[in-house]
């Protein structure tokens, strides 16, 4: 029986696992190597699978209040003219049929408060340095020299997971896709009431509301040489990328300035073959299935991992069986997200048929409405 768990990593996956396990009566300690437990980045999109997971975690109402939850999509041409839009969802539509956005630090604050409210022990500024199996327990040596004896370790330490490197040293490392993603936070005009995509321009560009008065614009740029952008070069580069677009984009570009929040990251992916565990240590989230943002499902998939893991552990006292079942339950679902996201990026970079990409996106999102 699992009574005591150490969770490594205080991101969405780690916090979701901590909450799901604590609600089932497990004694959980969460550790994170950042002494300030910060979240980096700008806005993120959240699709139906994410909102359903947030509902299951009990945070959906707060996400609605501090972020944005709506539905549908609006397509525009490069000049801003509306090409097509989907009708809004019914008022009683379930979370899985909705979508939205939120600032990543705001989402982390919501989850962090839930972790504190649940009485989960949080230790910051440390990471796991070694794992030693001892019969029905695993002894974890932390970087500060302290040790923990627990029944299970859940490692949610991200795409560059040190735990993955220790457990599976021969595993493939994250792969660069050839694309980079820019995100800019800006004021939201009231008429931007759903996700918007600009079609036919030189880069893939979209807008997504993230609160009552803010949105974020995202730009996917083909950068095969994976360049490094100095901070002082970011605003001019973004302004250049936005120059061909009209409508709201022209206003966003005009209002760029020293106080603008601009975020950039090269897009990488990783999919670790099963098993995702070794002994009493299991990997979840980006540590095993890091994806690109094309499906807007990375955070939701990590939250689903935490919920599904807690469920499988509650089904049996056979730990090996529970962890094996968890991996098999999750693998095909996240493989679909990772591989289809990467494929859509390849279509975009090669100038392929956008209808093929849209068909793949729509089909994948429909399948992701199925239970996790």
Buried (B, 14 or more C-beta within 10 A) or exposed (E): EBEBBBBBBBBBBBBBBBBBBBBEEBBBBBBBBBEEBEBEBBBBBBBBBBBBBBBBBEBBEBBBEBBBBBBBBBBBBBBBEEEEBEEEBEEEEEBBBBBBBBBBBBBBBBBBEBBEEBEBEBBEBBBBBEBEEEEEBBBBBBBEEEEBEBBBBBBBBBBBBBBBBBBBEEBEEBEEBBBBBBBBBBEBBEEBBBBBBBBEBEBBBBBBBBBEEBBBBBBBBBBEEEEEBEEEEBBEBBBEBBEBBBBBBBEBBEEBEEEBBBBBEBBBBBBBEEBBBBBBBBBBBBBBBBBBBBBBBBBBBBBBBBBBBBBBBBEEEEBEEBBBBBBEBBBEBBEBBBBBBBBBBBBBBEEEEBEEBBEBBEEBBEEBBEEB
